[in-house]
Amino acid sequence: MKKVILAVFVLAVMGFNSAFAQKATRLGYIDSQTILAQLPEAIKAQGEVQAAIDKIKAQIDSLGQEYQQALANYQKQANMMTDAKKREAQQKIMNMEKDYNDLQGKLNANGDVAQLNRKLMTPIIDKIKKTVEEIAKKENIDIVLEKNEQLQTIWYAEPSMDLTYKVLDKLKTSN
């Protein structure tokens, strides 16, 4: 009796394993750059980030011109200045250099612009991830990959596996 139960159990496990092994993994992919380029809220966020970049660049250009002018004036007039006036002019130039460097720092990877970009894009990316997950579950897709020009993580994919526009349509209609 024990042998019969053991045999039935082994056959059941083998059947389960073979059924499990036969299930093919289904793949899909998206092009997140396409989604971000066409999603209105992403376009708006990117516009805000670009406006911040343009504003800082304008400030950098303006301060750079002021700095060049102040330096040229100092070099022309340094021989006629008192020591106190020289120190004052040098301090002003040094302060301008510091302000210039501070402005440039706002554009680096940890600067104000990067922080603004993260603040604006994180909820959008989260929304895209949630939508991808919903569509993948609905269509019984096990893995969703990224396909875009920069990443090149997929060199070829069957176009029928592309979920990009399904995700984009769902995101646009869920507002």
Sequence and secondary structure as in RCSB ss.txt:
>XXXX:A:sequence
MKKVILAVFVLAVMGFNSAFAQKATRLGYIDSQTILAQLPEAIKAQGEVQAAIDKIKAQIDSLGQEYQQALANYQ
KQANMMTDAKKREAQQKIMNMEKDYNDLQGKLNANGDVAQLNRKLMTPIIDKIKKTVEEIAKKENIDIVLEKNEQ
LQTIWYAEPSMDLTYKVLDKLKTSN
>XXXX:A:secstr
 HHHHHHHHHHHHHHHHHHHHHS   EEEE HHHHHHH HHHHHHHHHHHHHHHHHHHHHHHHHHHHHHHHHHHH
HHGGGS HHHHHHHHHHHHHHHHHHHHHHHTTSTTSHHHHHHHHHHHHHHHHHHHHHHHHHHHTT SEEEE  TT
T   S   GGGB HHHHHHHHHHT 
